[in-house]
Amino acid sequence: DKKVKRISVNTLMRNKLSSGSLAIVHHAGGYEVIPREAALKIQERDPKRIVQLNTQTEEVDADDPYAAYQIPDDLMW
């Protein structure tokens, strides 16, 4: 089935889908948005049901006062 499908999501859900915190799965003839942990369990049993599961990324804290500063190489371990 090569048709384009649409699923309504709000901004928060879209951001979580993008960051990998949520996934889209095929279920009962439709599509559902579920948490990543549940999608991983489904993926173990039936990988064809996973429609979209992005690689999880670290969320950057918007209030982090040090976000603009790079860590010197000698401090990384």
PDB file as gemmi writes it, atoms N, CA and C in Angstrom:
CRYST1    1.000    1.000    1.000  90.00  90.00  90.00 P 1                      
ATOM      1  N   ASP A   1       0.852  -1.180   0.000  1.00  0.00           N  
ATOM      2  CA  ASP A   1       0.000   0.000   0.000  1.00  0.00           C  
ATOM      3  C   ASP A   1       0.896   1.241   0.000  1.00  0.00           C  
ATOM      4  N   LYS A   2       1.025   1.886  -1.117  1.00  0.00           N  
ATOM      5  CA  LYS A   2       1.930   3.030  -1.277  1.00  0.00           C  
ATOM      6  C   LYS A   2       1.204   4.366  -1.164  1.00  0.00           C  
ATOM      7  N   LYS A   3       0.029   4.390  -0.574  1.00  0.00           N  
ATOM      8  CA  LYS A   3      -0.727   5.632  -0.440  1.00  0.00           C  
ATOM      9  C   LYS A   3      -0.198   6.468   0.717  1.00  0.00           C  
ATOM     10  N   VAL A   4      -0.302   7.774   0.567  1.00  0.00           N  
ATOM     11  CA  VAL A   4       0.078   8.694   1.643  1.00  0.00           C  
ATOM     12  C   VAL A   4      -1.071   8.750   2.638  1.00  0.00           C  
ATOM     13  N   LYS A   5      -0.754   8.566   3.892  1.00  0.00           N  
ATOM     14  CA  LYS A   5      -1.759   8.606   4.963  1.00  0.00           C  
ATOM     15  C   LYS A   5      -1.540   9.856   5.796  1.00  0.00           C  
ATOM     16  N   ARG A   6      -2.604  10.320   6.428  1.00  0.00           N  
ATOM     17  CA  ARG A   6      -2.524  11.470   7.328  1.00  0.00           C  
ATOM     18  C   ARG A   6      -3.004  11.058   8.708  1.00  0.00           C  
ATOM     19  N   ILE A   7      -2.332  11.604   9.687  1.00  0.00           N  
ATOM     20  CA  ILE A   7      -2.744  11.390  11.070  1.00  0.00           C  
ATOM     21  C   ILE A   7      -2.607  12.736  11.779  1.00  0.00           C  
ATOM     22  N   SER A   8      -3.635  13.126  12.494  1.00  0.00           N  
ATOM     23  CA  SER A   8      -3.626  14.426  13.167  1.00  0.00           C  
ATOM     24  C   SER A   8      -2.859  14.336  14.478  1.00  0.00           C  
ATOM     25  N   VAL A   9      -1.892  15.226  14.638  1.00  0.00           N  
ATOM     26  CA  VAL A   9      -1.140  15.321  15.885  1.00  0.00           C  
ATOM     27  C   VAL A   9      -0.963  16.793  16.226  1.00  0.00           C  
ATOM     28  N   ASN A  10      -0.877  17.076  17.508  1.00  0.00           N  
ATOM     29  CA  ASN A  10      -0.637  18.455  17.923  1.00  0.00           C  
ATOM     30  C   ASN A  10       0.870  18.730  17.919  1.00  0.00           C  
ATOM     31  N   THR A  11       1.253  19.934  18.246  1.00  0.00           N  
ATOM     32  CA  THR A  11       2.660  20.336  18.202  1.00  0.00           C  
ATOM     33  C   THR A  11       3.517  19.513  19.156  1.00  0.00           C  
ATOM     34  N   LEU A  12       3.030  19.273  20.353  1.00  0.00           N  
ATOM     35  CA  LEU A  12       3.782  18.485  21.329  1.00  0.00           C  
ATOM     36  C   LEU A  12       4.024  17.066  20.815  1.00  0.00           C  
ATOM     37  N   MET A  13       2.975  16.443  20.278  1.00  0.00           N  
ATOM     38  CA  MET A  13       3.117  15.091  19.738  1.00  0.00           C  
ATOM     39  C   MET A  13       4.076  15.076  18.550  1.00  0.00           C  
ATOM     40  N   ARG A  14       3.985  16.082  17.693  1.00  0.00           N  
ATOM     41  CA  ARG A  14       4.881  16.161  16.534  1.00  0.00           C  
ATOM     42  C   ARG A  14       6.335  16.235  16.988  1.00  0.00           C  
ATOM     43  N   ASN A  15       6.597  17.054  17.999  1.00  0.00           N  
ATOM     44  CA  ASN A  15       7.959  17.180  18.525  1.00  0.00           C  
ATOM     45  C   ASN A  15       8.442  15.866  19.136  1.00  0.00           C  
ATOM     46  N   LYS A  16       7.556  15.174  19.841  1.00  0.00           N  
ATOM     47  CA  LYS A  16       7.935  13.898  20.449  1.00  0.00           C  
ATOM     48  C   LYS A  16       8.122  12.809  19.398  1.00  0.00           C  
ATOM     49  N   LEU A  17       7.339  12.847  18.328  1.00  0.00           N  
ATOM     50  CA  LEU A  17       7.547  11.910  17.222  1.00  0.00           C  
ATOM     51  C   LEU A  17       8.899  12.165  16.575  1.00  0.00           C  
ATOM     52  N   SER A  18       9.212  13.434  16.399  1.00  0.00           N  
ATOM     53  CA  SER A  18      10.479  13.815  15.777  1.00  0.00           C  
ATOM     54  C   SER A  18      11.671  13.395  16.629  1.00  0.00           C  
ATOM     55  N   SER A  19      11.549  13.533  17.938  1.00  0.00           N  
ATOM     56  CA  SER A  19      12.667  13.204  18.830  1.00  0.00           C  
ATOM     57  C   SER A  19      12.757  11.716  19.147  1.00  0.00           C  
ATOM     58  N   GLY A  20      11.749  10.944  18.741  1.00  0.00           N  
ATOM     59  CA  GLY A  20      11.785   9.508  18.990  1.00  0.00           C  
ATOM     60  C   GLY A  20      11.116   9.072  20.276  1.00  0.00           C  
ATOM     61  N   SER A  21      10.463   9.991  20.982  1.00  0.00           N  
ATOM     62  CA  SER A  21       9.773   9.633  22.225  1.00  0.00           C  
ATOM     63  C   SER A  21       8.443   8.940  21.963  1.00  0.00           C  
ATOM     64  N   LEU A  22       7.852   9.199  20.794  1.00  0.00           N  
ATOM     65  CA  LEU A  22       6.603   8.564  20.382  1.00  0.00           C  
ATOM     66  C   LEU A  22       6.824   7.874  19.044  1.00  0.00           C  
ATOM     67  N   ALA A  23       5.944   6.917  18.738  1.00  0.00           N  
ATOM     68  CA  ALA A  23       6.028   6.189  17.474  1.00  0.00           C  
ATOM     69  C   ALA A  23       4.629   6.040  16.884  1.00  0.00           C  
ATOM     70  N   ILE A  24       4.566   5.755  15.594  1.00  0.00           N  
ATOM     71  CA  ILE A  24       3.302   5.479  14.914  1.00  0.00           C  
ATOM     72  C   ILE A  24       3.311   4.007  14.529  1.00  0.00           C  
ATOM     73  N   VAL A  25       2.229   3.310  14.895  1.00  0.00           N  
ATOM     74  CA  VAL A  25       2.107   1.893  14.568  1.00  0.00           C  
ATOM     75  C   VAL A  25       0.793   1.631  13.841  1.00  0.00           C  
ATOM     76  N   HIS A  26       0.791   0.568  13.051  1.00  0.00           N  
ATOM     77  CA  HIS A  26      -0.420   0.123  12.362  1.00  0.00           C  
ATOM     78  C   HIS A  26      -1.164  -0.794  13.319  1.00  0.00           C  
ATOM     79  N   HIS A  27      -2.445  -0.479  13.578  1.00  0.00           N  
ATOM     80  CA  HIS A  27      -3.212  -1.266  14.545  1.00  0.00           C  
ATOM     81  C   HIS A  27      -4.681  -1.296  14.141  1.00  0.00           C  
ATOM     82  N   ALA A  28      -5.236  -2.483  14.047  1.00  0.00           N  
ATOM     83  CA  ALA A  28      -6.663  -2.698  13.795  1.00  0.00           C  
ATOM     84  C   ALA A  28      -7.163  -1.921  12.577  1.00  0.00           C  
ATOM     85  N   GLY A  29      -6.404  -1.947  11.506  1.00  0.00           N  
ATOM     86  CA  GLY A  29      -6.816  -1.274  10.279  1.00  0.00           C  
ATOM     87  C   GLY A  29      -6.596   0.221  10.279  1.00  0.00           C  
ATOM     88  N   GLY A  30      -6.022   0.750  11.345  1.00  0.00           N  
ATOM     89  CA  GLY A  30      -5.754   2.186  11.446  1.00  0.00           C  
ATOM     90  C   GLY A  30      -4.350   2.421  11.958  1.00  0.00           C  
ATOM     91  N   TYR A  31      -4.132   3.611  12.461  1.00  0.00           N  
ATOM     92  CA  TYR A  31      -2.814   3.993  12.956  1.00  0.00           C  
ATOM     93  C   TYR A  31      -2.956   4.592  14.341  1.00  0.00           C  
ATOM     94  N   GLU A  32      -1.990   4.308  15.190  1.00  0.00           N  
ATOM     95  CA  GLU A  32      -1.990   4.816  16.560  1.00  0.00           C  
ATOM     96  C   GLU A  32      -0.636   5.430  16.883  1.00  0.00           C  
ATOM     97  N   VAL A  33      -0.652   6.468  17.712  1.00  0.00           N  
ATOM     98  CA  VAL A  33       0.573   7.066  18.237  1.00  0.00           C  
ATOM     99  C   VAL A  33       0.751   6.508  19.643  1.00  0.00           C  
ATOM    100  N   ILE A  34       1.916   5.883  19.874  1.00  0.00           N  
ATOM    101  CA  ILE A  34       2.158   5.225  21.158  1.00  0.00           C  
ATOM    102  C   ILE A  34       3.543   5.596  21.681  1.00  0.00           C  
ATOM    103  N   PRO A  35       3.796   5.379  22.984  1.00  0.00           N  
ATOM    104  CA  PRO A  35       5.124   5.654  23.545  1.00  0.00           C  
ATOM    105  C   PRO A  35       6.196   4.749  22.932  1.00  0.00           C  
ATOM    106  N   ARG A  36       7.410   5.226  22.916  1.00  0.00           N  
ATOM    107  CA  ARG A  36       8.549   4.507  22.338  1.00  0.00           C  
ATOM    108  C   ARG A  36       8.719   3.110  22.939  1.00  0.00           C  
ATOM    109  N   GLU A  37       8.585   2.992  24.259  1.00  0.00           N  
ATOM    110  CA  GLU A  37       8.790   1.716  24.929  1.00  0.00           C  
ATOM    111  C   GLU A  37       7.809   0.666  24.411  1.00  0.00           C  
ATOM    112  N   ALA A  38       6.552   1.054  24.231  1.00  0.00           N  
ATOM    113  CA  ALA A  38       5.545   0.128  23.706  1.00  0.00           C  
ATOM    114  C   ALA A  38       5.863  -0.244  22.259  1.00  0.00           C  
ATOM    115  N   ALA A  39       6.315   0.730  21.476  1.00  0.00           N  
ATOM    116  CA  ALA A  39       6.657   0.469  20.078  1.00  0.00           C  
ATOM    117  C   ALA A  39       7.827  -0.502  19.969  1.00  0.00           C  
ATOM    118  N   LEU A  40       8.790  -0.393  20.869  1.00  0.00           N  
ATOM    119  CA  LEU A  40       9.933  -1.308  20.847  1.00  0.00           C  
ATOM    120  C   LEU A  40       9.499  -2.744  21.138  1.00  0.00           C  
ATOM    121  N   LYS A  41       8.535  -2.914  22.044  1.00  0.00           N  
ATOM    122  CA  LYS A  41       8.019  -4.250  22.338  1.00  0.00           C  
ATOM    123  C   LYS A  41       7.271  -4.814  21.133  1.00  0.00           C  
ATOM    124  N   ILE A  42       6.485  -3.969  20.478  1.00  0.00           N  
ATOM    125  CA  ILE A  42       5.776  -4.401  19.270  1.00  0.00           C  
ATOM    126  C   ILE A  42       6.776  -4.749  18.175  1.00  0.00           C  
ATOM    127  N   GLN A  43       7.820  -3.957  18.059  1.00  0.00           N  
ATOM    128  CA  GLN A  43       8.838  -4.177  17.031  1.00  0.00           C  
ATOM    129  C   GLN A  43       9.531  -5.533  17.210  1.00  0.00           C  
ATOM    130  N   GLU A  44       9.703  -5.962  18.455  1.00  0.00           N  
ATOM    131  CA  GLU A  44      10.303  -7.273  18.722  1.00  0.00           C  
ATOM    132  C   GLU A  44       9.431  -8.400  18.177  1.00  0.00           C  
ATOM    133  N   ARG A  45       8.119  -8.244  18.285  1.00  0.00           N  
ATOM    134  CA  ARG A  45       7.190  -9.299  17.872  1.00  0.00           C  
ATOM    135  C   ARG A  45       6.810  -9.219  16.399  1.00  0.00           C  
ATOM    136  N   ASP A  46       6.568  -7.993  15.903  1.00  0.00           N  
ATOM    137  CA  ASP A  46       6.108  -7.828  14.518  1.00  0.00           C  
ATOM    138  C   ASP A  46       6.603  -6.493  13.967  1.00  0.00           C  
ATOM    139  N   PRO A  47       7.809  -6.450  13.422  1.00  0.00           N  
ATOM    140  CA  PRO A  47       8.399  -5.190  12.944  1.00  0.00           C  
ATOM    141  C   PRO A  47       7.597  -4.507  11.837  1.00  0.00           C  
ATOM    142  N   LYS A  48       6.769  -5.260  11.110  1.00  0.00           N  
ATOM    143  CA  LYS A  48       5.985  -4.666  10.017  1.00  0.00           C  
ATOM    144  C   LYS A  48       4.915  -3.703  10.525  1.00  0.00           C  
ATOM    145  N   ARG A  49       4.556  -3.798  11.790  1.00  0.00           N  
ATOM    146  CA  ARG A  49       3.523  -2.914  12.341  1.00  0.00           C  
ATOM    147  C   ARG A  49       4.039  -1.510  12.652  1.00  0.00           C  
ATOM    148  N   ILE A  50       5.343  -1.351  12.727  1.00  0.00           N  
ATOM    149  CA  ILE A  50       5.928  -0.045  13.027  1.00  0.00           C  
ATOM    150  C   ILE A  50       5.925   0.791  11.757  1.00  0.00           C  
ATOM    151  N   VAL A  51       5.229   1.914  11.791  1.00  0.00           N  
ATOM    152  CA  VAL A  51       5.169   2.819  10.646  1.00  0.00           C  
ATOM    153  C   VAL A  51       6.281   3.853  10.752  1.00  0.00           C  
ATOM    154  N   GLN A  52       6.457   4.425  11.938  1.00  0.00           N  
ATOM    155  CA  GLN A  52       7.492   5.443  12.146  1.00  0.00           C  
ATOM    156  C   GLN A  52       8.010   5.352  13.568  1.00  0.00           C  
ATOM    157  N   LEU A  53       9.320   5.150  13.690  1.00  0.00           N  
ATOM    158  CA  LEU A  53       9.981   5.154  14.994  1.00  0.00           C  
ATOM    159  C   LEU A  53      11.357   5.757  14.785  1.00  0.00           C  
ATOM    160  N   ASN A  54      11.476   7.034  15.086  1.00  0.00           N  
ATOM    161  CA  ASN A  54      12.748   7.735  14.895  1.00  0.00           C  
ATOM    162  C   ASN A  54      13.744   7.351  15.975  1.00  0.00           C  
ATOM    163  N   THR A  55      15.012   7.490  15.653  1.00  0.00           N  
ATOM    164  CA  THR A  55      16.067   7.273  16.628  1.00  0.00           C  
ATOM    165  C   THR A  55      15.938   8.335  17.703  1.00  0.00           C  
ATOM    166  N   GLN A  56      15.955   7.898  18.940  1.00  0.00           N  
ATOM    167  CA  GLN A  56      15.752   8.832  20.044  1.00  0.00           C  
ATOM    168  C   GLN A  56      16.942   9.767  20.178  1.00  0.00           C  
ATOM    169  N   THR A  57      16.639  11.043  20.347  1.00  0.00           N  
ATOM    170  CA  THR A  57      17.672  12.059  20.522  1.00  0.00           C  
ATOM    171  C   THR A  57      17.548  12.651  21.909  1.00  0.00           C  
ATOM    172  N   GLU A  58      18.652  13.181  22.392  1.00  0.00           N  
ATOM    173  CA  GLU A  58      18.608  13.874  23.678  1.00  0.00           C  
ATOM    174  C   GLU A  58      17.911  15.203  23.489  1.00  0.00           C  
ATOM    175  N   GLU A  59      16.967  15.479  24.362  1.00  0.00           N  
ATOM    176  CA  GLU A  59      16.286  16.759  24.292  1.00  0.00           C  
ATOM    177  C   GLU A  59      17.147  17.818  24.960  1.00  0.00           C  
ATOM    178  N   VAL A  60      17.325  18.921  24.278  1.00  0.00           N  
ATOM    179  CA  VAL A  60      18.110  20.020  24.826  1.00  0.00           C  
ATOM    180  C   VAL A  60      17.201  20.853  25.707  1.00  0.00           C  
ATOM    181  N   ASP A  61      17.655  21.105  26.912  1.00  0.00           N  
ATOM    182  CA  ASP A  61      16.889  21.917  27.847  1.00  0.00           C  
ATOM    183  C   ASP A  61      16.893  23.361  27.368  1.00  0.00           C  
ATOM    184  N   ALA A  62      15.718  23.921  27.117  1.00  0.00           N  
ATOM    185  CA  ALA A  62      15.607  25.284  26.606  1.00  0.00           C  
ATOM    186  C   ALA A  62      16.125  26.309  27.610  1.00  0.00           C  
ATOM    187  N   ASP A  63      16.124  25.958  28.896  1.00  0.00           N  
ATOM    188  CA  ASP A  63      16.566  26.886  29.935  1.00  0.00           C  
ATOM    189  C   ASP A  63      18.030  26.686  30.326  1.00  0.00           C  
ATOM    190  N   ASP A  64      18.760  25.848  29.602  1.00  0.00           N  
ATOM    191  CA  ASP A  64      20.152  25.563  29.931  1.00  0.00           C  
ATOM    192  C   ASP A  64      21.020  26.787  29.656  1.00  0.00           C  
ATOM    193  N   PRO A  65      21.566  27.430  30.701  1.00  0.00           N  
ATOM    194  CA  PRO A  65      22.365  28.643  30.491  1.00  0.00           C  
ATOM    195  C   PRO A  65      23.711  28.359  29.824  1.00  0.00           C  
ATOM    196  N   TYR A  66      24.142  27.098  29.798  1.00  0.00           N  
ATOM    197  CA  TYR A  66      25.437  26.742  29.217  1.00  0.00           C  
ATOM    198  C   TYR A  66      25.310  26.096  27.834  1.00  0.00           C  
ATOM    199  N   ALA A  67      24.128  26.102  27.257  1.00  0.00           N  
ATOM    200  CA  ALA A  67      23.900  25.438  25.978  1.00  0.00           C  
ATOM    201  C   ALA A  67      24.765  26.009  24.857  1.00  0.00           C  
ATOM    202  N   ALA A  68      25.079  27.292  24.904  1.00  0.00           N  
ATOM    203  CA  ALA A  68      25.846  27.930  23.835  1.00  0.00           C  
ATOM    204  C   ALA A  68      27.347  27.683  23.957  1.00  0.00           C  
ATOM    205  N   TYR A  69      27.800  27.142  25.094  1.00  0.00           N  
ATOM    206  CA  TYR A  69      29.228  26.930  25.320  1.00  0.00           C  
ATOM    207  C   TYR A  69      29.639  25.519  24.912  1.00  0.00           C  
ATOM    208  N   GLN A  70      30.785  25.405  24.256  1.00  0.00           N  
ATOM    209  CA  GLN A  70      31.310  24.093  23.898  1.00  0.00           C  
ATOM    210  C   GLN A  70      32.173  23.563  25.038  1.00  0.00           C  
ATOM    211  N   ILE A  71      32.180  22.247  25.182  1.00  0.00           N  
ATOM    212  CA  ILE A  71      33.001  21.616  26.208  1.00  0.00           C  
ATOM    213  C   ILE A  71      34.403  21.416  25.642  1.00  0.00           C  
ATOM    214  N   PRO A  72      35.433  21.896  26.345  1.00  0.00           N  
ATOM    215  CA  PRO A  72      36.802  21.671  25.861  1.00  0.00           C  
ATOM    216  C   PRO A  72      37.111  20.176  25.783  1.00  0.00           C  
ATOM    217  N   ASP A  73      37.934  19.796  24.809  1.00  0.00           N  
ATOM    218  CA  ASP A  73      38.261  18.383  24.597  1.00  0.00           C  
ATOM    219  C   ASP A  73      38.871  17.726  25.824  1.00  0.00           C  
ATOM    220  N   ASP A  74      39.672  18.456  26.581  1.00  0.00           N  
ATOM    221  CA  ASP A  74      40.336  17.851  27.730  1.00  0.00           C  
ATOM    222  C   ASP A  74      39.388  17.600  28.903  1.00  0.00           C  
ATOM    223  N   LEU A  75      38.162  18.104  28.840  1.00  0.00           N  
ATOM    224  CA  LEU A  75      37.190  17.870  29.908  1.00  0.00           C  
ATOM    225  C   LEU A  75      36.223  16.740  29.579  1.00  0.00           C  
ATOM    226  N   MET A  76      36.246  16.240  28.346  1.00  0.00           N  
ATOM    227  CA  MET A  76      35.339  15.152  27.971  1.00  0.00           C  
ATOM    228  C   MET A  76      35.933  13.825  28.415  1.00  0.00           C  
ATOM    229  N   TRP A  77      35.102  12.949  28.977  1.00  0.00           N  
ATOM    230  CA  TRP A  77      35.579  11.627  29.353  1.00  0.00           C  
ATOM    231  C   TRP A  77      34.537  10.600  29.046  1.00  0.00           C  
TER     232      TRP A  77                                                      
END                                                                             
